[in-house]
Amino acid sequence: MRRAVVLALTMLAGLVLAGGNGSALASGGTAASAKKPKAVKPVVRVLNLNASQLARGKAKVQVRASKGAKVRVAATTYTFDSGNRQLFKARTVKLGRKSSRTVSIGILPSVRSGIDTCQLRTITVKGKNGKRRSTRKQTVFRDQAECQLTPVDLSRADDCDFIAQPKDGMCMLPFPSDFYTVNDPDTPTGKRVNFTEGSMPRNKEGVPINHNKLNVSDGFSQGQGAIVRIPGLDSLAAVQANDLVPLNHLGDYAQPDQKLVVINTKTGKRHPVWAEIDSNAGLDRDRVLEIKPSENYEEKTRYIVALRNLTDKDGNPLAAP
């Protein structure tokens, strides 16, 4: 009898233990199923991409991820002149019951001061949600009035380089230019001058220069100067205000801050030049700047003519065309 009781108690204890283990297993399974879901890859973007909007000092950033997520947001901005710069201080955006939130973040003063220029500007915004990351590159829209391109008159496109504003009668500027040449395998240079009658200057009787005699040339003279028309740089006073290389100080071409630079594309070195304003024109609006080599240019060589940081005669900056 005693053995039967002991056996029964032992079996009952086993059942209790087994039941306890079963509860523990069930509890463990519930805990495993209650783990936090994996972090969702965030989606971030700047909403106010107009330069005029960003110039007010705030970037409106939209952040999307899982509900309750904490997304770290950072951004940089790039222009050719300034390179990559931090747009705003990185910050953490907390999402509540919704999976999307838009926040306004203050743009750093060093960037804000130049953000409304007409330079091509991009913004790269990054988001981090746990170990998940995302990057979006966006282009700023240059919506300012001064950044809008004016219509180009192409009515004389067969005769004139359109960048010379032919509607103003300045057809052959800047000069010389490869625009007025064609490929010709029968010439030593592989090029031939190709002026048209419509591009030629005319005398007071309206008769154009005979272009046929010029079109036999296989290029432009090595002593040919460059002729350009720059509104605002159209008087002797303006040339002097910019300290362009004068004939009586030819060595000024090598000055580090010289505003007139001509570069040999083969060597990368400056070529000695000097400049003067056209003294024959009766009106400033017809006056051109003449850039002349102090030494003849090398044959079969391309040169870059650059003018930088120009002002008018009163020191007011001239905008690039």
Order of alpha helices (4+ residues) and beta strands (2+ residues): alpha-beta-alpha-beta-beta-beta-beta-alpha-beta-beta-beta-beta-beta-alpha-beta-beta-beta-beta
